[in-house]
Amino acid sequence: MSNTNKKMNKVLLEKSVLIDKINGLSDKEIGEKYNINLRKIEQIITKEKGINVSNINSPKKIRKFSPKDFQLENNTVWSFKSRGNWATHNGNYRGNWSPFIPRNIILRYSKENDLVLDYFCGSGTTAVECKLLNRNFIGIDINEKAIELAKENLNFEYLFGGNVDLRVGDARNLSFLEDSSVDLICSHPPYSNIINYTYDNEHDLSHLDTEKFLNEIKKVADESYRVLKDEKFCAILIGDMRKSKFVVPLGFWTIEKYLQSGFKIKEIIIKRQHNCKTTGFWYNNSIKYNFLLLAHEYLVVFQKTDRMNSFDEEKNIADLSFSVIDDIYLESTSVWIANSSSYLDNAISNLVKRYSNNFCIYNINYNKTATLVIYLLDKKFDEFINDIQQINNNCIVAILCNDNRLVNGLVRSEPIFVEQKLRNNEYLKIKEIIILSLDTINEMGSIENLNINHKYLLIYQKVK
Ligand SMILES: C[S@@+](CC[C@H](N)C(=O)[O-])C[C@H]1O[C@@H](n2cnc3c(N)ncnc32)[C@H](O)[C@@H]1O
């Protein structure tokens, strides 16, 4: 086919896709009709419309201004069955976050008339919540079309006495804001090359590879620290990625950048994602190719405070007992739900079923010929790293660890510490980050702190 013909075909394809979109065909139908994937459809729309939206027709009428029976979250695992469609909220802007997230953050960490900043404003979900909850708001986004959409979404009658300032700008440069002038930052970064928000805007961080993304997000973190008032909070939502059968812990690496800017961790909240299939094709593939579907993101609440992450919890590992359950349900995603009293049995049984029944618990019956070594993180971490050099190639090493609440109310995160320590280890490569989500029948968070009801299993593979 000549180049002119190829060009004509491309133009024709783009036009046809747009017409079908306007006529209301679903992405699946369009994909099948032209034999193209979702990413290609997104690309065509972003190129033509300047914005990555799933629906290019006009928005629907407002039915209600707040979610029914809303209750503030008290635990560290958040799971919203529906994304929320009050006021002008809808899932049209790809990658926008559920309004339940900014609503919870705004209510917990700010008060009326405070100034809230979202420097990755997108379609204005945080802005709409600020209008509904009577907070002043500054929203910036690199894409002028996103700012236009945010303005459209804010265009509804509501008793609101505050200010909203929406502008095109770059999150890495907040020079229009004075030092210590913002009460709360609440934002959802475009994480590295997962969804592209613009077709070819060179300042759009979603076009960057992981390393460049982390360098640039550090600049955002520095600016966040500068503009935030002392003792106030900065909440960001970030997830991991997968490269073939290994997880890329982008969430932890991003958290690290904010810590380097001076922030402390107030909460790490696990936001469950419900778009993961736990049956059929994906379930079978997760077993066949031995990987877990990513089903969580981290909503990290940082605090600008001088308090230190100092107190270290003593653990008594020797007291732990467990038993392996034979007919356990095999988990296929990165979030494993369990009962607080039986989570260890569940976790160990699942590890055994997925990886190997030739296993040992490092703290109890270490055996270097085992092909699955489970380590319940304790004070002997350095000894463990030395010992683990002797196990066989391809062995799986699973490390159970926690986020611990310190006496001063901050959080000390063991998994971030472990990942940092092992990042450049020549023998171990991180394979999965699993969240154990525990039920919380008798425990409630307080006004000050959420109740921590999750643990982590970091899965490494011995590669040398
Ligand atoms: C995950 S989306 C935010 C979605 C938003 N929370 C919502 O609900 O609509 C990330 C946004 O960051 C924007 N963005 C990318 N690079 C940026 C930059 N350097 N400065 C500001 N915004 C940027 C993208 O255009 C996109 O709208």
The ligand as a Tripos MOL2 file, in Angstrom:
@<TRIPOS>MOLECULE
LIG
   27    29     1     0     0
SMALL
NO_CHARGES

@<TRIPOS>ATOM
      1 C1         -5.1060   11.2570   37.1270 C.3       1 LIG1
      2 S1         -5.5270   12.7040   36.2850 S.3       1 LIG1
      3 C2         -6.3610   13.6430   37.4850 C.3       1 LIG1
      4 C3         -7.8240   13.3740   37.4400 C.3       1 LIG1
      5 C4         -8.6220   14.2220   38.3890 C.3       1 LIG1
      6 N1         -8.3760   13.8420   39.7740 N.3       1 LIG1
      7 C5        -10.0980   14.0480   38.0720 C.2       1 LIG1
      8 O1        -10.8270   13.4870   38.9030 O.co2     1 LIG1
      9 O2        -10.5050   14.4240   36.9770 O.co2     1 LIG1
     10 C6         -3.9950   13.5200   36.1250 C.3       1 LIG1
     11 C7         -4.0550   14.8920   35.4680 C.3       1 LIG1
     12 O3         -2.7390   15.4570   35.5070 O.3       1 LIG1
     13 C8         -2.6180   16.3160   34.3770 C.3       1 LIG1
     14 N2         -1.1730   16.6080   34.2070 N.ar      1 LIG1
     15 C9         -0.2230   15.8890   33.5900 C.ar      1 LIG1
     16 N3          0.9810   16.4950   33.6930 N.ar      1 LIG1
     17 C10         0.7840   17.6230   34.4180 C.ar      1 LIG1
     18 C11         1.6380   18.6470   34.8850 C.ar      1 LIG1
     19 N4          2.9450   18.6560   34.6160 N.pl3     1 LIG1
     20 N5          1.0910   19.6420   35.6310 N.ar      1 LIG1
     21 C12        -0.2410   19.6840   35.8940 C.ar      1 LIG1
     22 N6         -1.0920   18.7360   35.4420 N.ar      1 LIG1
     23 C13        -0.5840   17.7090   34.7320 C.ar      1 LIG1
     24 C14        -3.2940   15.5520   33.2650 C.3       1 LIG1
     25 O4         -3.6830   16.4110   32.2260 O.3       1 LIG1
     26 C15        -4.4830   14.9110   34.0200 C.3       1 LIG1
     27 O5         -5.6230   15.7050   33.8880 O.3       1 LIG1
@<TRIPOS>BOND
     1     1     2 1
     2     2     3 1
     3     2    10 1
     4     3     4 1
     5     4     5 1
     6     5     6 1
     7     5     7 1
     8     7     8 2
     9     7     9 1
    10    10    11 1
    11    11    12 1
    12    11    26 1
    13    12    13 1
    14    13    14 1
    15    13    24 1
    16    14    15 ar
    17    14    23 ar
    18    15    16 ar
    19    16    17 ar
    20    17    18 ar
    21    17    23 ar
    22    18    19 1
    23    18    20 ar
    24    20    21 ar
    25    21    22 ar
    26    22    23 ar
    27    24    25 1
    28    24    26 1
    29    26    27 1
@<TRIPOS>SUBSTRUCTURE
     1 LIG1         1 GROUP 0 **** ****
